[in-house]
Each structure stands twice: as C-alpha cells, then as structure tokens.
C-alpha cells in the first residue's frame, strides 16, 4: 500500500463517521449544545438533525455510502448516513 492508498483508506474511515463526530462536538461543547437545544425547541428535532447532516455532507463534499450507522456514539442522534 502506498502513501496515497493509506490516506484514502483513512479518509474513507473518517467519512463513515464524520456525522457522528460533528454531533459529538455539539454534544460536548456547552455553548453549541445550548444553541442546539434552542434550535430544537424552535425548529424541531428532525429538522435540526437533518440540517446538520446535510451541512456535513455539503461542507465536506461527501457522497452517500450504501449504509447507515444505526448505533452512533453521540446521544443526540439515533442513526446517521455514512459517506464515502
């Protein structure tokens, strides 16, 4: 395996869990968590979570993988799309 293949493999692993990582940042940051809860209060949980997921995809120019993470570590979400 060359250096490019190693980088591609590592990036692929991260892409599969990037959404969970972003939600963990929100969950573990006091200010972001406060703002998240306010947004959920006004916009609704599904809308907020869907918007954050779409922003992750757009911000990192990701493509959907064929499967979903059904058991994320973050407690703010029950599942999330994995990306390639």
PyMOL commands that set and color helices and strands:
alter all, ss='L'
color gray80, all
select helices_A, chain A and resi 3-28+30-43+45-59
alter helices_A, ss='H'
color red, helices_A
select strands_A, chain A and resi 64-69+80-83
alter strands_A, ss='S'
color yellow, strands_A
deselect
rebuild
show_as cartoon
